[in-house]
Amino acid sequence: MSFNSQDVLLQTRDLQAFYGDAQALFGIDLEIGQGEAVAIIGANGAGKSTLLKALSGLVRVPSVQVHWKGRAVGGRAPSEIVRMGLALVPEGRRLFPSLSVQENLLMGRESDRSGPWNLERLFKLFPILWEKRHQPSTSLSGGQQQMVAIGRALMSNPELLLCDELSLGLAPIVVREIYNALPEITSEGMAVVLVEQDVSLAQRMTKRLYCLQEGRISLQGISSDLTRAQIRQAYFGL
């Protein structure tokens, strides 16, 4: 799927990423359009998290390999990436254990971006966080900590939200609660990229899908059009 140039938020061109001498990504080409929901799936070790880290500045890549609104931005510092309008909800939440729930949320305001997301709106989205706002983040359940991680990213008022394994290790009822919040999160045109192990969930929640295998794109297409057989072959290489 291609977009008019003015509609493309994020684009990668022959994206390659390394950990020391070990190469993790091999020539990734993808596009994310404004307001679009896109899934990235793949087995463990396929390169999904590395891809999000490269997009958000946590893994250094050449400038020309990542473009934001047509500008080469690869390799910029994570703080600069956030100020441009791209926020990451990292795998494992990565909350600040010494801070309260509210203090963790307020860390998202460091970008100084204006927009619709503030504490009041977050507490309406996740009411449990209002009840626990003064508690240490470490006292929360895994699902509640995931809500804090999402809220912290939203507080930067991004145009593109990168979500790394939102459902990992959570009970199904908690996963449903978190994913039920996505329509509200994207209601004003925010784009979202979901790295997700649950393929069926990824297909239901997104318009397009990329599958990674050993650091390469093995399949891409309209989420609802891809068959289980196609995904199984791309996922496992069978």
PEVENWO-V591042 format. One record per run of one state. SS is the DSSP state (alpha for helix, beta for strand, coil for the rest). FROM is the first residue (numbers start at 1). LEN is the number of residues. If there is no record, write none. Layout:
# PEVENWO-V591042
ss=SS from=FROM len=LEN
ss=SS from=FROM len=LEN
This chain:
# PEVENWO-V591042
ss=coil from=1 len=4
ss=alpha from=5 len=3
ss=beta from=8 len=12
ss=coil from=20 len=2
ss=beta from=22 len=12
ss=coil from=34 len=3
ss=beta from=37 len=5
ss=coil from=42 len=6
ss=alpha from=48 len=9
ss=coil from=57 len=6
ss=alpha from=63 len=3
ss=beta from=66 len=3
ss=coil from=69 len=2
ss=beta from=71 len=2
ss=coil from=73 len=5
ss=alpha from=78 len=7
ss=coil from=85 len=1
ss=beta from=86 len=4
ss=coil from=90 len=10
ss=beta from=100 len=1
ss=alpha from=101 len=11
ss=coil from=112 len=7
ss=alpha from=119 len=7
ss=coil from=126 len=1
ss=alpha from=127 len=5
ss=coil from=132 len=4
ss=beta from=136 len=1
ss=alpha from=137 len=3
ss=coil from=140 len=2
ss=alpha from=142 len=13
ss=coil from=155 len=5
ss=beta from=160 len=5
ss=coil from=165 len=7
ss=alpha from=172 len=9
ss=coil from=181 len=1
ss=alpha from=182 len=4
ss=coil from=186 len=5
ss=beta from=191 len=5
ss=coil from=196 len=3
ss=alpha from=199 len=7
ss=coil from=206 len=2
ss=beta from=208 len=6
ss=coil from=214 len=2
ss=beta from=216 len=7
ss=alpha from=223 len=3
ss=coil from=226 len=2
ss=alpha from=228 len=9
ss=coil from=237 len=2
